Amino acid sequence: MATPDFIRDLRTSIGHQLLWLPGVSAVVFDDEGRVLLGKRVDTGNWSVIGGIPEPGEQPAQTAAREVFEETAVRVVPEGVVLVEAMQPITYPNGDHCQFMDVTLRCRAIGGEAAVNDDESLAVGWFAMDALPVLDDYSLTRIKRAQEAGPAWFQGMGEEPAAP
């Protein structure tokens, strides 16, 4: 994912220190039940679409924007399917980040899947029985998006704990 300008600005002040960031993942289904995936430039792996919200941007807006920017597909977010604090990661340049990911189930409403930016090598629709090799991150999100019911809160089991 391309680094937003506001993060580059923060990095000039904090260097490589751990930065806690929001992230949004979009599991997009079409009318045939296929899922939209992108093959990432940074890893060469297939993945669900995602990105970092701009300051003040709502997660649903982020999902719709990121999906369009990366794939040229227009979507309507339908609901939250997973909220999860990811493990800290260190990028090759030494930057440390940890993301709080909000995954949304989305429905495609228009556009033709195509590489639409410099973050993807390829994009495409995949039947659930013909998925490419995916990491656990994407597989978990796709599985949760297929299930009916409330959002999952990682680490809380089947149901969120009472406040």
OpenMM code with the backbone's topology and positions (N, CA, C; nanometers):
from openmm import Vec3, app, unit

residues = "MET ALA THR PRO ASP PHE ILE ARG ASP LEU ARG THR SER ILE GLY HIS GLN LEU LEU TRP LEU PRO GLY VAL SER ALA VAL VAL PHE ASP ASP GLU GLY ARG VAL LEU LEU GLY LYS ARG VAL ASP THR GLY ASN TRP SER VAL ILE GLY GLY ILE PRO GLU PRO GLY GLU GLN PRO ALA GLN THR ALA ALA ARG GLU VAL PHE GLU GLU THR ALA VAL ARG VAL VAL PRO GLU GLY VAL VAL LEU VAL GLU ALA MET GLN PRO ILE THR TYR PRO ASN GLY ASP HIS CYS GLN PHE MET ASP VAL THR LEU ARG CYS ARG ALA ILE GLY GLY GLU ALA ALA VAL ASN ASP ASP GLU SER LEU ALA VAL GLY TRP PHE ALA MET ASP ALA LEU PRO VAL LEU ASP ASP TYR SER LEU THR ARG ILE LYS ARG ALA GLN GLU ALA GLY PRO ALA TRP PHE GLN GLY MET GLY GLU GLU PRO ALA ALA PRO".split()
positions = [
    Vec3(0.0836, -0.1157, 0.0000),
    Vec3(0.0000, 0.0000, 0.0000),
    Vec3(0.0886, 0.1227, 0.0000),
    Vec3(0.0510, 0.2228, -0.0744),
    Vec3(0.1273, 0.3465, -0.0795),
    Vec3(0.1153, 0.4182, 0.0543),
    Vec3(0.2224, 0.4802, 0.0969),
    Vec3(0.2215, 0.5502, 0.2243),
    Vec3(0.1585, 0.6882, 0.2069),
    Vec3(0.0504, 0.7161, 0.2813),
    Vec3(-0.0126, 0.8483, 0.2723),
    Vec3(0.0819, 0.9593, 0.3182),
    Vec3(0.0616, 1.0785, 0.2639),
    Vec3(0.1465, 1.1931, 0.2972),
    Vec3(0.1493, 1.2216, 0.4465),
    Vec3(0.0345, 1.2087, 0.5154),
    Vec3(0.0325, 1.2429, 0.6577),
    Vec3(0.1225, 1.1493, 0.7384),
    Vec3(0.1401, 1.0258, 0.6934),
    Vec3(0.2296, 0.9331, 0.7631),
    Vec3(0.3749, 0.9683, 0.7335),
    Vec3(0.4038, 1.0045, 0.6086),
    Vec3(0.5399, 1.0485, 0.5751),
    Vec3(0.5787, 1.1693, 0.6612),
    Vec3(0.4829, 1.2622, 0.6800),
    Vec3(0.5091, 1.3801, 0.7634),
    Vec3(0.5378, 1.3396, 0.9072),
    Vec3(0.4586, 1.2457, 0.9618),
    Vec3(0.4829, 1.1977, 1.0983),
    Vec3(0.6206, 1.1343, 1.1100),
    Vec3(0.6586, 1.0579, 1.0109),
    Vec3(0.7871, 0.9877, 1.0162),
    Vec3(0.9042, 1.0852, 1.0216),
    Vec3(0.8886, 1.2061, 0.9669),
    Vec3(0.9991, 1.3027, 0.9756),
    Vec3(1.0231, 1.3440, 1.1203),
    Vec3(0.9196, 1.3361, 1.2046),
    Vec3(0.9330, 1.3718, 1.3459),
    Vec3(0.9688, 1.2529, 1.4347),
    Vec3(0.9097, 1.1372, 1.4086),
    Vec3(0.9255, 1.0227, 1.5000),
    Vec3(1.0227, 0.9170, 1.4506),
    Vec3(1.0730, 0.9338, 1.3314),
    Vec3(1.1667, 0.8353, 1.2774),
    Vec3(1.0997, 0.7003, 1.2579),
    Vec3(1.1681, 0.5933, 1.3008),
    Vec3(1.1177, 0.4569, 1.2797),
    Vec3(1.0374, 0.4034, 1.3976),
    Vec3(1.0047, 0.4862, 1.4975),
    Vec3(0.9305, 0.4396, 1.6145),
    Vec3(0.7989, 0.3725, 1.5743),
    Vec3(0.7504, 0.2859, 1.6641),
    Vec3(0.6237, 0.2179, 1.6400),
    Vec3(0.5126, 0.3199, 1.6207),
    Vec3(0.4391, 0.3058, 1.5135),
    Vec3(0.3275, 0.3941, 1.4814),
    Vec3(0.2008, 0.3099, 1.4764),
    Vec3(0.1026, 0.3425, 1.5591),
    Vec3(-0.0264, 0.2739, 1.5668),
    Vec3(-0.1159, 0.3379, 1.4625),
    Vec3(-0.1650, 0.2573, 1.3671),
    Vec3(-0.2395, 0.3111, 1.2534),
    Vec3(-0.3709, 0.2372, 1.2306),
    Vec3(-0.4703, 0.3089, 1.1802),
    Vec3(-0.5924, 0.2412, 1.1375),
    Vec3(-0.5699, 0.1772, 1.0015),
    Vec3(-0.6378, 0.0688, 0.9781),
    Vec3(-0.6370, 0.0042, 0.8472),
    Vec3(-0.7771, -0.0437, 0.8156),
    Vec3(-0.8092, -0.0502, 0.6882),
    Vec3(-0.9398, -0.0991, 0.6447),
    Vec3(-0.9180, -0.2027, 0.5351),
    Vec3(-0.9826, -0.3174, 0.5517),
    Vec3(-0.9802, -0.4231, 0.4501),
    Vec3(-1.1211, -0.4377, 0.3937),
    Vec3(-1.1296, -0.4638, 0.2647),
    Vec3(-1.2587, -0.4801, 0.1984),
    Vec3(-1.2655, -0.6181, 0.1342),
    Vec3(-1.3638, -0.6977, 0.1769),
    Vec3(-1.3910, -0.8252, 0.1113),
    Vec3(-1.5093, -0.7988, 0.0192),
    Vec3(-1.4816, -0.7983, -0.1106),
    Vec3(-1.5806, -0.7586, -0.2103),
    Vec3(-1.6347, -0.8812, -0.2823),
    Vec3(-1.7670, -0.8940, -0.2829),
    Vec3(-1.8339, -1.0010, -0.3557),
    Vec3(-1.9152, -0.9420, -0.4700),
    Vec3(-1.9236, -1.0181, -0.5796),
    Vec3(-2.0113, -0.9779, -0.6899),
    Vec3(-2.1407, -1.0581, -0.6827),
    Vec3(-2.2299, -1.0372, -0.7787),
    Vec3(-2.3596, -1.1055, -0.7795),
    Vec3(-2.3484, -1.2561, -0.7981),
    Vec3(-2.2327, -1.3024, -0.8457),
    Vec3(-2.2110, -1.4465, -0.8657),
    Vec3(-2.1447, -1.5117, -0.7437),
    Vec3(-2.1188, -1.4326, -0.6396),
    Vec3(-2.0553, -1.4859, -0.5198),
    Vec3(-1.9036, -1.4948, -0.5284),
    Vec3(-1.8467, -1.4362, -0.6318),
    Vec3(-1.7004, -1.4356, -0.6456),
    Vec3(-1.6414, -1.3241, -0.5599),
    Vec3(-1.5160, -1.3408, -0.5204),
    Vec3(-1.4472, -1.2421, -0.4386),
    Vec3(-1.3409, -1.1716, -0.5226),
    Vec3(-1.3272, -1.0416, -0.4999),
    Vec3(-1.2304, -0.9590, -0.5715),
    Vec3(-1.0982, -0.9590, -0.4955),
    Vec3(-0.9904, -0.9904, -0.5643),
    Vec3(-0.8579, -0.9934, -0.5032),
    Vec3(-0.7591, -0.9134, -0.5864),
    Vec3(-0.6552, -0.8660, -0.5201),
    Vec3(-0.5480, -0.7970, -0.5894),
    Vec3(-0.4151, -0.8656, -0.5611),
    Vec3(-0.3308, -0.8714, -0.6618),
    Vec3(-0.1954, -0.9249, -0.6450),
    Vec3(-0.1037, -0.8059, -0.6177),
    Vec3(-0.0514, -0.8001, -0.4949),
    Vec3(0.0205, -0.6833, -0.4458),
    Vec3(0.1610, -0.6687, -0.5055),
    Vec3(0.1980, -0.5451, -0.5368),
    Vec3(0.3316, -0.5158, -0.5870),
    Vec3(0.4369, -0.5434, -0.4789),
    Vec3(0.4069, -0.5055, -0.3529),
    Vec3(0.5081, -0.5146, -0.2473),
    Vec3(0.5421, -0.6567, -0.2058),
    Vec3(0.4475, -0.7498, -0.2185),
    Vec3(0.4739, -0.8881, -0.1766),
    Vec3(0.4645, -0.9893, -0.2902),
    Vec3(0.3942, -0.9529, -0.3977),
    Vec3(0.3700, -1.0465, -0.5070),
    Vec3(0.2607, -1.1469, -0.4751),
    Vec3(0.1910, -1.1278, -0.3621),
    Vec3(0.0869, -1.2211, -0.3189),
    Vec3(-0.0526, -1.1666, -0.3473),
    Vec3(-0.1478, -1.2585, -0.3653),
    Vec3(-0.2881, -1.2217, -0.3773),
    Vec3(-0.3418, -1.1877, -0.2397),
    Vec3(-0.4314, -1.0897, -0.2334),
    Vec3(-0.4850, -1.0439, -0.1057),
    Vec3(-0.6188, -0.9745, -0.1258),
    Vec3(-0.6948, -0.9613, -0.0153),
    Vec3(-0.8120, -0.8739, -0.0195),
    Vec3(-0.7604, -0.7306, -0.0328),
    Vec3(-0.8474, -0.6409, -0.0731),
    Vec3(-0.8091, -0.5020, -0.0963),
    Vec3(-0.8122, -0.4267, 0.0371),
    Vec3(-0.7193, -0.3358, 0.0570),
    Vec3(-0.7186, -0.2595, 0.1798),
    Vec3(-0.6298, -0.1381, 0.1727),
    Vec3(-0.6380, -0.0583, 0.2794),
    Vec3(-0.5555, 0.0607, 0.2847),
    Vec3(-0.5728, 0.1359, 0.4141),
    Vec3(-0.5132, 0.2527, 0.4188),
    Vec3(-0.5135, 0.3384, 0.5364),
    Vec3(-0.6103, 0.4535, 0.5137),
    Vec3(-0.6982, 0.4791, 0.6117),
    Vec3(-0.7882, 0.5944, 0.5984),
    Vec3(-0.7109, 0.7259, 0.6004),
    Vec3(-0.7612, 0.8220, 0.5261),
    Vec3(-0.7106, 0.9580, 0.5352),
    Vec3(-0.7650, 1.0172, 0.6651),
    Vec3(-0.6990, 1.1179, 0.7228),
    Vec3(-0.7515, 1.1784, 0.8455),
    Vec3(-0.8976, 1.2211, 0.8284),
    Vec3(-0.9829, 1.1781, 0.9225),
    Vec3(-1.1241, 1.2133, 0.9205),
    Vec3(-1.2113, 1.1258, 0.8325),
    Vec3(-1.1511, 1.0353, 0.7574),
    Vec3(-1.2274, 0.9491, 0.6664),
    Vec3(-1.2865, 0.8314, 0.7425),
    Vec3(-1.4128, 0.8018, 0.7175),
    Vec3(-1.4807, 0.6895, 0.7801),
    Vec3(-1.4367, 0.5580, 0.7154),
    Vec3(-1.4378, 0.4446, 0.7908),
    Vec3(-1.3955, 0.3167, 0.7337),
    Vec3(-1.4712, 0.2784, 0.6056),
    Vec3(-1.6015, 0.3008, 0.6001),
    Vec3(-1.6774, 0.2660, 0.4787),
    Vec3(-1.6306, 0.3489, 0.3588),
    Vec3(-1.5993, 0.4754, 0.3833),
    Vec3(-1.5471, 0.5606, 0.2757),
    Vec3(-1.4104, 0.5099, 0.2298),
    Vec3(-1.3283, 0.4713, 0.3266),
    Vec3(-1.1955, 0.4186, 0.2939),
    Vec3(-1.2071, 0.2931, 0.2086),
    Vec3(-1.2961, 0.2013, 0.2481),
    Vec3(-1.3130, 0.0767, 0.1720),
    Vec3(-1.3527, 0.1068, 0.0281),
    Vec3(-1.4527, 0.1917, 0.0099),
    Vec3(-1.4993, 0.2240, -0.1262),
    Vec3(-1.3886, 0.2923, -0.2065),
    Vec3(-1.3173, 0.3858, -0.1450),
    Vec3(-1.2101, 0.4573, -0.2150),
    Vec3(-1.0967, 0.3633, -0.2536),
    Vec3(-1.0500, 0.2836, -0.1564),
    Vec3(-0.9374, 0.1937, -0.1831),
    Vec3(-0.9708, 0.0914, -0.2915),
    Vec3(-1.0907, 0.0335, -0.2846),
    Vec3(-1.1284, -0.0655, -0.3864),
    Vec3(-1.1290, -0.0006, -0.5243),
    Vec3(-1.1876, 0.1184, -0.5352),
    Vec3(-1.1899, 0.1841, -0.6662),
    Vec3(-1.0496, 0.2211, -0.7116),
    Vec3(-0.9686, 0.2803, -0.6220),
    Vec3(-0.8334, 0.3217, -0.6598),
    Vec3(-0.7499, 0.2047, -0.7090),
    Vec3(-0.7651, 0.0885, -0.6449),
    Vec3(-0.6807, -0.0254, -0.6792),
    Vec3(-0.7375, -0.1128, -0.7902),
    Vec3(-0.8714, -0.1159, -0.8060),
    Vec3(-0.9309, -0.2150, -0.8973),
    Vec3(-1.0283, -0.1594, -1.0007),
    Vec3(-1.0681, -0.0324, -0.9903),
    Vec3(-1.1686, 0.0318, -1.0769),
    Vec3(-1.3097, -0.0242, -1.0558),
    Vec3(-1.3290, -0.0989, -0.9473),
    Vec3(-1.4616, -0.1527, -0.9146),
    Vec3(-1.5260, -0.0613, -0.8105),
    Vec3(-1.6529, -0.0299, -0.8314),
    Vec3(-1.7293, 0.0510, -0.7352),
    Vec3(-1.8038, -0.0433, -0.6419),
    Vec3(-1.8037, -0.0092, -0.5119),
    Vec3(-1.8643, -0.0969, -0.4118),
    Vec3(-1.9537, -0.0193, -0.3163),
    Vec3(-2.0410, -0.0955, -0.2500),
    Vec3(-2.1195, -0.0459, -0.1379),
    Vec3(-2.0811, -0.1312, -0.0177),
    Vec3(-2.0240, -0.0702, 0.0864),
    Vec3(-1.9967, -0.1465, 0.2088),
    Vec3(-2.1286, -0.1889, 0.2735),
    Vec3(-2.1343, -0.3162, 0.3175),
    Vec3(-2.2578, -0.3698, 0.3748),
    Vec3(-2.2500, -0.3942, 0.5247),
    Vec3(-2.1306, -0.4091, 0.5791),
    Vec3(-2.1202, -0.4317, 0.7220),
    Vec3(-1.9796, -0.4656, 0.7652),
    Vec3(-1.9570, -0.4500, 0.8949),
    Vec3(-1.8289, -0.4848, 0.9562),
    Vec3(-1.8295, -0.6346, 0.9832),
    Vec3(-1.7221, -0.7023, 0.9443),
    Vec3(-1.7142, -0.8467, 0.9675),
    Vec3(-1.6017, -0.8858, 1.0625),
    Vec3(-1.5053, -0.7974, 1.0838),
    Vec3(-1.3931, -0.8316, 1.1707),
    Vec3(-1.3223, -0.7037, 1.2136),
    Vec3(-1.2881, -0.6983, 1.3417),
    Vec3(-1.2047, -0.5910, 1.3956),
    Vec3(-1.0895, -0.6597, 1.4672),
    Vec3(-0.9664, -0.6232, 1.4284),
    Vec3(-0.8520, -0.6964, 1.4833),
    Vec3(-0.7284, -0.6082, 1.4908),
    Vec3(-0.6621, -0.6109, 1.6080),
    Vec3(-0.5303, -0.5495, 1.6217),
    Vec3(-0.4290, -0.6471, 1.5633),
    Vec3(-0.3590, -0.6032, 1.4617),
    Vec3(-0.2615, -0.6880, 1.3943),
    Vec3(-0.1312, -0.6915, 1.4744),
    Vec3(-0.0452, -0.7862, 1.4422),
    Vec3(0.0871, -0.7932, 1.5037),
    Vec3(0.1729, -0.6786, 1.4489),
    Vec3(0.2628, -0.6246, 1.5309),
    Vec3(0.3529, -0.5209, 1.4803),
    Vec3(0.4356, -0.5747, 1.3629),
    Vec3(0.4641, -0.4856, 1.2697),
    Vec3(0.5468, -0.5232, 1.1546),
    Vec3(0.6584, -0.4206, 1.1377),
    Vec3(0.7666, -0.4648, 1.0781),
    Vec3(0.8768, -0.3766, 1.0458),
    Vec3(0.8989, -0.3839, 0.8955),
    Vec3(0.8946, -0.2683, 0.8317),
    Vec3(0.9147, -0.2608, 0.6875),
    Vec3(1.0640, -0.2607, 0.6554),
    Vec3(1.0999, -0.2929, 0.5312),
    Vec3(1.2426, -0.2976, 0.4945),
    Vec3(1.3195, -0.1688, 0.5245),
    Vec3(1.2495, -0.0544, 0.5247),
    Vec3(1.3183, 0.0724, 0.5535),
    Vec3(1.3364, 0.0972, 0.7032),
    Vec3(1.2880, 0.0026, 0.7889),
    Vec3(1.3032, 0.0143, 0.9328),
    Vec3(1.1832, 0.0722, 1.0060),
    Vec3(1.0827, 0.1190, 0.9337),
    Vec3(0.9623, 0.1726, 0.9976),
    Vec3(0.8873, 0.0617, 1.0701),
    Vec3(0.8449, 0.0903, 1.1948),
    Vec3(0.7655, -0.0030, 1.2752),
    Vec3(0.6210, 0.0460, 1.2766),
    Vec3(0.5265, -0.0448, 1.2480),
    Vec3(0.3839, -0.0114, 1.2473),
    Vec3(0.3040, -0.1239, 1.3114),
    Vec3(0.1896, -0.0858, 1.3631),
    Vec3(0.0906, -0.1834, 1.4067),
    Vec3(-0.0451, -0.1281, 1.3653),
    Vec3(-0.1244, -0.2126, 1.3001),
    Vec3(-0.2528, -0.1693, 1.2467),
    Vec3(-0.3695, -0.2236, 1.3284),
    Vec3(-0.4713, -0.1407, 1.3452),
    Vec3(-0.6017, -0.1833, 1.3935),
    Vec3(-0.6862, -0.1947, 1.2673),
    Vec3(-0.7120, -0.3171, 1.2260),
    Vec3(-0.7818, -0.3404, 1.0993),
    Vec3(-0.9316, -0.3571, 1.1210),
    Vec3(-1.0077, -0.2848, 1.0418),
    Vec3(-1.1528, -0.2998, 1.0353),
    Vec3(-1.1828, -0.3594, 0.8981),
    Vec3(-1.2393, -0.4795, 0.8971),
    Vec3(-1.2719, -0.5449, 0.7709),
    Vec3(-1.4211, -0.5292, 0.7428),
    Vec3(-1.4517, -0.4848, 0.6209),
    Vec3(-1.5889, -0.4644, 0.5782),
    Vec3(-1.6243, -0.5583, 0.4637),
    Vec3(-1.7443, -0.6127, 0.4700),
    Vec3(-1.7992, -0.6868, 0.3566),
    Vec3(-1.8562, -0.5823, 0.2623),
    Vec3(-1.8241, -0.5954, 0.1334),
    Vec3(-1.8715, -0.5002, 0.0331),
    Vec3(-1.9354, -0.5745, -0.0839),
    Vec3(-2.0269, -0.5060, -0.1485),
    Vec3(-2.0942, -0.5595, -0.2671),
    Vec3(-2.0542, -0.4737, -0.3864),
    Vec3(-2.0106, -0.5380, -0.4937),
    Vec3(-1.9752, -0.4664, -0.6159),
    Vec3(-2.1013, -0.4128, -0.6822),
    Vec3(-2.0946, -0.2870, -0.7261),
    Vec3(-2.2101, -0.2268, -0.7929),
    Vec3(-2.1762, -0.1710, -0.9307),
    Vec3(-2.0503, -0.1797, -0.9725),
    Vec3(-2.0145, -0.1286, -1.1046),
    Vec3(-1.8657, -0.1332, -1.1287),
    Vec3(-1.8293, -0.1038, -1.2514),
    Vec3(-1.6893, -0.1032, -1.2903),
    Vec3(-1.6425, -0.2405, -1.3346),
    Vec3(-1.5322, -0.2421, -1.4047),
    Vec3(-1.4693, -0.3655, -1.4510),
    Vec3(-1.3365, -0.3812, -1.3789),
    Vec3(-1.3137, -0.4968, -1.3205),
    Vec3(-1.1902, -0.5202, -1.2459),
    Vec3(-1.0682, -0.5041, -1.3362),
    Vec3(-0.9800, -0.4127, -1.2966),
    Vec3(-0.8570, -0.3870, -1.3711),
    Vec3(-0.7561, -0.3232, -1.2774),
    Vec3(-0.6293, -0.3409, -1.3050),
    Vec3(-0.5266, -0.2722, -1.2277),
    Vec3(-0.5477, -0.1230, -1.2511),
    Vec3(-0.5667, -0.0485, -1.1420),
    Vec3(-0.6032, 0.0927, -1.1533),
    Vec3(-0.5031, 0.1850, -1.0841),
    Vec3(-0.3934, 0.1301, -1.0317),
    Vec3(-0.2901, 0.2105, -0.9682),
    Vec3(-0.1581, 0.1350, -0.9719),
    Vec3(-0.0604, 0.1848, -0.8991),
    Vec3(0.0724, 0.1203, -0.8998),
    Vec3(0.0930, 0.0261, -0.7822),
    Vec3(-0.0139, -0.0071, -0.7076),
    Vec3(-0.0015, -0.0963, -0.5920),
    Vec3(-0.0309, -0.2421, -0.6258),
    Vec3(-0.0863, -0.2674, -0.7436),
    Vec3(-0.1261, -0.4036, -0.7806),
    Vec3(-0.0589, -0.4481, -0.9090),
    Vec3(-0.0230, -0.5763, -0.9113),
    Vec3(0.0290, -0.6379, -1.0334),
    Vec3(-0.0848, -0.6906, -1.1188),
    Vec3(-0.1919, -0.7343, -1.0510),
    Vec3(-0.3098, -0.7901, -1.1193),
    Vec3(-0.4272, -0.7815, -1.0234),
    Vec3(-0.5474, -0.7827, -1.0784),
    Vec3(-0.6690, -0.7914, -0.9984),
    Vec3(-0.7636, -0.8865, -1.0689),
    Vec3(-0.8530, -0.9475, -0.9937),
    Vec3(-0.9474, -1.0382, -1.0584),
    Vec3(-1.0517, -1.0911, -0.9624),
    Vec3(-1.1560, -1.1465, -1.0223),
    Vec3(-1.2651, -1.2102, -0.9492),
    Vec3(-1.2359, -1.3588, -0.9402),
    Vec3(-1.2593, -1.4178, -0.8225),
    Vec3(-1.2326, -1.5590, -0.8019),
    Vec3(-1.3518, -1.6275, -0.7375),
    Vec3(-1.3898, -1.7424, -0.7941),
    Vec3(-1.4915, -1.8266, -0.7314),
    Vec3(-1.4338, -1.8805, -0.6016),
    Vec3(-1.5198, -1.9054, -0.5054),
    Vec3(-1.4732, -1.9506, -0.3744),
    Vec3(-1.4015, -2.0862, -0.3818),
    Vec3(-1.4347, -2.1666, -0.4808),
    Vec3(-1.3680, -2.2962, -0.4941),
    Vec3(-1.2471, -2.2896, -0.5877),
    Vec3(-1.2067, -2.1683, -0.6263),
    Vec3(-1.0921, -2.1526, -0.7161),
    Vec3(-1.0032, -2.0354, -0.6728),
    Vec3(-0.9902, -2.0168, -0.5417),
    Vec3(-0.9076, -1.9077, -0.4907),
    Vec3(-0.7597, -1.9352, -0.5162),
    Vec3(-0.6819, -1.8310, -0.5431),
    Vec3(-0.5366, -1.8507, -0.5518),
    Vec3(-0.4822, -1.8746, -0.4113),
    Vec3(-0.3539, -1.9008, -0.4003),
    Vec3(-0.2910, -1.9165, -0.2690),
    Vec3(-0.3036, -1.7828, -0.1962),
    Vec3(-0.3573, -1.7890, -0.0740),
    Vec3(-0.3774, -1.6687, 0.0073),
    Vec3(-0.3162, -1.6884, 0.1455),
    Vec3(-0.2754, -1.5794, 0.2077),
    Vec3(-0.2253, -1.5879, 0.3449),
    Vec3(-0.3435, -1.5967, 0.4415),
    Vec3(-0.3136, -1.6278, 0.5681),
    Vec3(-0.4180, -1.6410, 0.6696),
    Vec3(-0.4977, -1.5130, 0.6873),
    Vec3(-0.4324, -1.3987, 0.6729),
    Vec3(-0.4980, -1.2685, 0.6854),
    Vec3(-0.6179, -1.2608, 0.5907),
    Vec3(-0.5953, -1.2872, 0.4636),
    Vec3(-0.7026, -1.2790, 0.3644),
    Vec3(-0.8041, -1.3907, 0.3806),
    Vec3(-0.7565, -1.5132, 0.4053),
    Vec3(-0.8492, -1.6252, 0.4210),
    Vec3(-0.9455, -1.6040, 0.5376),
    Vec3(-0.8941, -1.5548, 0.6499),
    Vec3(-0.9795, -1.5285, 0.7657),
    Vec3(-1.0853, -1.4248, 0.7318),
    Vec3(-1.0471, -1.3191, 0.6648),
    Vec3(-1.1409, -1.2131, 0.6301),
    Vec3(-1.2482, -1.2608, 0.5327),
    Vec3(-1.2089, -1.3387, 0.4353),
    Vec3(-1.3063, -1.3912, 0.3400),
    Vec3(-1.4041, -1.4848, 0.4108),
    Vec3(-1.3525, -1.5722, 0.4967),
    Vec3(-1.4390, -1.6649, 0.5707),
    Vec3(-1.5399, -1.5883, 0.6553),
    Vec3(-1.4930, -1.4890, 0.7297),
    Vec3(-1.5831, -1.4109, 0.8151),
    Vec3(-1.6868, -1.3351, 0.7321),
    Vec3(-1.6474, -1.2858, 0.6171),
    Vec3(-1.7404, -1.2104, 0.5315),
    Vec3(-1.8503, -1.2990, 0.4749),
    Vec3(-1.8244, -1.4285, 0.4619),
    Vec3(-1.9251, -1.5221, 0.4106),
    Vec3(-2.0276, -1.5604, 0.5161),
    Vec3(-1.9937, -1.5439, 0.6431),
    Vec3(-2.0807, -1.5871, 0.7515),
    Vec3(-2.1854, -1.4813, 0.7821),
    Vec3(-2.3050, -1.5261, 0.8117),
    Vec3(-2.4096, -1.4339, 0.8556),
    Vec3(-2.3895, -1.4062, 1.0037),
    Vec3(-2.4366, -1.2937, 1.0482),
    Vec3(-2.4301, -1.2658, 1.1904),
    Vec3(-2.3495, -1.1424, 1.2212),
    Vec3(-2.3238, -1.1206, 1.3500),
    Vec3(-2.2558, -0.9988, 1.3933),
    Vec3(-2.1079, -1.0000, 1.3573),
    Vec3(-2.0484, -0.8843, 1.3698),
    Vec3(-1.9052, -0.8702, 1.3458),
    Vec3(-1.8269, -0.9555, 1.4451),
    Vec3(-1.7110, -1.0005, 1.4046),
    Vec3(-1.6205, -1.0747, 1.4920),
    Vec3(-1.5221, -0.9767, 1.5530),
    Vec3(-1.4916, -0.9978, 1.6781),
    Vec3(-1.3912, -0.9189, 1.7457),
    Vec3(-1.2825, -1.0162, 1.7866),
    Vec3(-1.1703, -1.0155, 1.7143),
    Vec3(-1.0627, -1.1112, 1.7378),
    Vec3(-1.0229, -1.1086, 1.8847),
    Vec3(-1.0033, -1.2259, 1.9412),
    Vec3(-0.9610, -1.2372, 2.0791),
    Vec3(-1.0766, -1.2420, 2.1784),
    Vec3(-1.1989, -1.2263, 2.1287),
    Vec3(-1.3141, -1.2231, 2.2171),
    Vec3(-1.3978, -1.3494, 2.2056),
    Vec3(-1.3581, -1.4451, 2.1209),
    Vec3(-1.4362, -1.5669, 2.1036),
    Vec3(-1.5570, -1.5415, 2.0139),
    Vec3(-1.6588, -1.6180, 2.0340),
    Vec3(-1.7773, -1.6109, 1.9496),
    Vec3(-1.8582, -1.4835, 1.9674),
    Vec3(-1.8630, -1.4315, 2.0904),
    Vec3(-1.9436, -1.3129, 2.1181),
    Vec3(-1.8587, -1.2095, 2.1899),
    Vec3(-1.8829, -1.0809, 2.1608),
    Vec3(-1.8097, -0.9778, 2.2337),
    Vec3(-1.8424, -0.9836, 2.3829),
    Vec3(-1.7437, -0.9544, 2.4666),
    Vec3(-1.7633, -0.9528, 2.6113),
    Vec3(-1.8488, -0.8325, 2.6500),
    Vec3(-1.9242, -0.8462, 2.7567),
    Vec3(-2.0041, -0.7352, 2.8085),
    Vec3(-1.9107, -0.6271, 2.8617),
    Vec3(-1.9480, -0.5000, 2.8479),
    Vec3(-1.8620, -0.3910, 2.8975),
    Vec3(-1.8517, -0.3924, 3.0488),
] * unit.nanometer
topology = app.Topology()
chain = topology.addChain("A")
for resn in residues:
    res = topology.addResidue(resn, chain)
    for name in ("N", "CA", "C"):
        topology.addAtom(name, app.Element.getBySymbol(name[0]), res)
